[in-house]
Every structure is written in C-alpha cells, then in structure tokens.
Amino acid sequence: MTRVVITGNPGVGKHTCAKFVSELLGKAKVIDINRVILSNNAVTLPRSAVTGIGEIDVKKTEKLIIEEIKKTKDVVIVGHLAPYVLRTTGIDLVAVLRRSPYQLAKIFRQRKYTPMKMKENIAAEILGITLYDSVETFGKERVAELDTTGKTPQDIANDIVSKLQKSRKQIGIIDWLSLVYEKGDAQKFLEY
C-alpha cells in the first residue's frame, strides 16, 4: 500500500506529473483535492462576487478524501490544499514541488493571472509557504522538497518515486529568496 501526496504552489507541475507517478506505482488512483471539493460542494461559504473565492470545508474535505483512500490500495493525492485538508495518517511521502519564481511568472502570464494573483503566488513560492505548512502538518520525516525548474513531468515523477525508497527525505534545499535578492528582484516579486 502506497500513499503519496503531491503538493506545491500553482504552476509547479503537480497535476502534470501526478499521472506519471500513478503509472510508476502501477496505476495508483489519483485523487485531485480540488475536484473532490468542487464535486462534493465542500465549501462553507459561497464564492464571493468580488474575490471569486469560497471557504473550504476542511473537515468535510478530509472525510471525503479518507473515504476515497480506503477504496484503493495505492493512491496519489494531488493539490495545493493538501497541508490544510489532510493529516499524517497513512501517508508515506509528501512531495512538495517548487519552481523558480522566474519560470512561475511566465506560467502565470500564460494562464492570464491578475497581477495581484501572480504576486501572491510568487511570494508564497519564494517564501516556501507550502513547504513550511507541509512540514508542520506531516512532519519533516515524510516531506521531500523537489525543484521542478526545467524538468519534464516524467523526470519529476521519477524523482518522487525514488524519494519513496529513501528513509531520509530532503527539505530546506531550495532558496528562492537568496536568488531573487542576488538578482536584485526582491522588490519586484515581494512588494505589494
């Protein structure tokens, strides 16, 4: 039985590599957290007309995902909300995908993100918010940090599966803050 969580900020390659991880694990079931929330109306407040954002019903979402996990032997759970809607029970590996803020900016422009949405997501990546929250939720012994910059989805999937076999995971290896300071772009990415 294998339970893998793939998380990270938008644009890092979570969903793209999840199908390859599934194949490497012998067709493990992929559970998309966003899809679970939307298809089961797991929100406590309706979407705001101004922000377009609703409040996630964390307890309902966690219960729904646990029910899905129980139905299958091997599972890949994917989504940026993983550290907020899951607990450590039965999780073998939490792969936190990271990507260069410079690549993310290009991806977000292609996705037509608003300038504010771009800045918020890039700042979260630079500061390692998802990594921090994943370590807080799952513990550092289950979390592995992977840099997806310039890698194919297949390469990322291979990296994730190889981390399953290692008893010691790696975190704290990616430092985007130093990179953007060195390039003189801290203000560009972090000023609101």
N, C-alpha and C positions, 0 to 999 in steps of 0.2 A: 504494500500500500504506500503510495507516494502522494504527498500533498505539497504543492508548490504554489507560492503566491508571487505574482509579478506586479510590482507597483512602481511608482515614479510620477513625476510631473507630466502634464500633457506634452506630447511631441517627442518623448524619449524612445518610443518604439515598443511599448508594452503589448498592444494588441497584435501588431505585425509579427512579433516573434513568438507570441503565445501558441499559435498554431504549429510552429516548428518544434517547440518544446513538447507539445502534445504528441506529435509524431515520434519524437525521440523517446518518449516514455511509453510507447506502444498504444497510441491513440487514446491518451488520457482525455477525460472530459474537460472542456474549457468552460468555466463559469465566469461570465462577464458581469462584474458587480453593477455597472451602470444599467445593463439590460435587466438584471434582477430587480433593481429599484423601479425602473420605468414600467416593466410589465406587471408588477405587483402593486403599483401605486404606493410604494413605501416612502411616502412623504408625510410630514406632519402639518405643513403649511403649504398652501398652493403657491405656484410661481408668482413672484412679484411682477407687476406690469412694468415697473421701472428697471429692475435688475434682471428679470427673467429667471431668478434663482428661487428654488423652494428649499425647505428644510428637510433633510433626510431623516427618516425614522430609523435610527441606528439599531434599536432592539429588534424591530421587525425585519430589517435587512439581514442582521446577523442570524436570526432564526431561519429565514428563508435560505440563506447560504448553507447553514448547517444541515438543513433538510436535503439540499442538493448533494452535499458532500457524502452524506450517509447512503445515497443511492448508487454510488460508484466506488470502484477500487482506487483508481488513480485519478487525480484531479489537478488542473491548473486554474487557479483563481486569479483573475486579472482586473486591475483597476486602481486608479489613483486614490480611491477612498479606503483601500484595504486596511491601513493602520487605524482607521476610525470605526470600521464596522465589523472587524474580525478580532478574535482573541487567539492566544497561542495554541490552544488545544488541537493536537493532531497535525500541526504544521511542521513540515520538515525543513523548508527553506523559504525565506522571503528574499527575493531578488529585487533590489532597489536599483532601477535603471536610471542612469544620469547621462546628460548630454551637454556638450559645450553651449554656453549661452549664445554664442555667435551662430551656431547651427540652429538653435531653437528660434532665434529671431527670424531667420529665413523661413523656417517651417511655419511660424505663426503668421508671417506676412502672406504666405501661400494659402493659409487657412482663413485669411481675412479677419484675424482677431482685431479687436479695437486696440488703440494704443494703450489704454489702461489695462486691459486684459493681458496684453503682451508683457507689460512691465511687471504686473503682479506675478505672472507665471515664471518669468525670467528671474525675478528677485527671489522667488521661492526656490528655484533651482540653484542659484548662486549660493544661497544661504543653507542649502541642504535640508530644507524643512521636512520633506518626505522621509529622508534618511533618518533624521532625528526622531520623528514620530514613529517610524517603524521600529527603531531600536527600543524606544520607550514601550511600545506595545508588545513586541515579540521577543525582546532580549537580544543582545549582541551575538549570542551563540547561534542564533537562527538566521541572522541577517547577513547578506552579502551585497556589496555595492559594486556595480558594474558600469564602466564607461562605454556608452554605445556610440560615441562620436566616430563617424567614418566607418562603422562596422555594418555588415549585412545582417538582416534578421536571422539568417542561418548561423552566422558566427556568434551572435548574441545568444541564441538558443543553445548552441554547443557550450558556451561559457556557463550558462545557467545550469545545465545538466551536469557539467563537470564539478560545479560547486556542491552538488548533492553528495558526491562521493568524499568530499573533503570535510574532515571534522572541524577544522578551523576556518571560519569564514573571514572575509576581509572587509573592513569598514574604515572610513577615515582616510582613504587613499586619493580621493578626488577633492581638489581645492580650486573651485572656480573663482572664489573671492580674490585669491592672490593673482590669478591670471588676469582678471579684469582690472585690478589695481596696477599691475605691471604694464598693461596696455593703455592705461590712463582712461579707462572706460567705466570706472565705478559710478561716477555721477550719471553717466548716460543710462546705465542699467538700474541704478538704485534710487535715483531721485524721483520723487512724486510731485 
